[in-house]
Amino acid sequence: MEARHVIGMYHLSKRYEDRTVLTDVNLQVANGEFVFLVGPSGAGKSTLLRMIYMNESPTQGQVVVGSFVSSNMKRRQIPYLRRKIGVVFQDFKLLEDRDVFENVAIAMRVTGETNYEIKRRVMQVLTQVGLYHKRYDRPVKLSGGEQQRVAIARAVVNSPEILLADEPTGNLDPDVTAEILQLLFRINSSGTAVLMATHNHALVKNFGQRILHLRDGVIEEDRRVGPRRFSRERLDEISMTAGKSIWSDDGRADR
């Protein structure tokens, strides 16, 4: 049976006063897919992601996320849409005056969950990302990779159907990049659809399942090179090879 689509974009265009950012984008992402979105700076990757969680509205066309349709969305519906979507950014966007626990818990507090459920779920997710022992630390005491894992924990604590990751490894060294990538693959293997924007073509070359190439606001290529989800065996293989293969022979990131 064919997997249902959790994201759909139909003849979507986005224009600002002085420039066009996306042009006639047609895209569907199935439940549980892992999709790499690649392209140079200014290609429209971040704008495309913002369209999905409806932080931006299309100039033409529409976005469909589950039962939510951009063309008839009401402002009061947006918080309910965003409960289905986790978002991870390159610059983490953590609250510096809160500890790790509270940075993750805030995503549940805004939905009105009970304190008992918040504690149970936050502790569970922090264990999954390997940061339970740092739950009372402030972000300033964490490494870049640890801060990104906190951001990922916050994004998935409400068990979203979709995880959007906008250059989540852009500021990280190769070993930490491998750890973050493995974490995203594990999240995907549990059934969450992941759409990850990246400049790193070597990541895509070695680990891409489905690859969207975006240039000047147009999807130039939509290529599937593997199954929708990573198998246990493939995850084991990635764990063995990721730290080496995401870097070019001269030791610099392949951008």
Buried (B, 14 or more C-beta within 10 A) or exposed (E): EEEEBBBBBBEBBBBEEEEBBBBBBEBBBBBBBBBBBBBEEEBBBBBBBBBBBBEBEBBEBBBBBBEBBBEEBEEEBEEEBBBBBBBBBBEBEBEEEBBBBBBBBBBBEEBEBEEEEBBEBBBEBBEBBBBBEBBEBBBEEBEBBBBBBBBBBBBBBBEBBBBBBBBBBBBBBBEBBBBBBBBBBBBBBEEBBBBBBBBBBBBBBBBBBBBBBBBBBBBEEBEEEBEBBBEEEBBEEBBEEBBEBBBEEEEEBBE
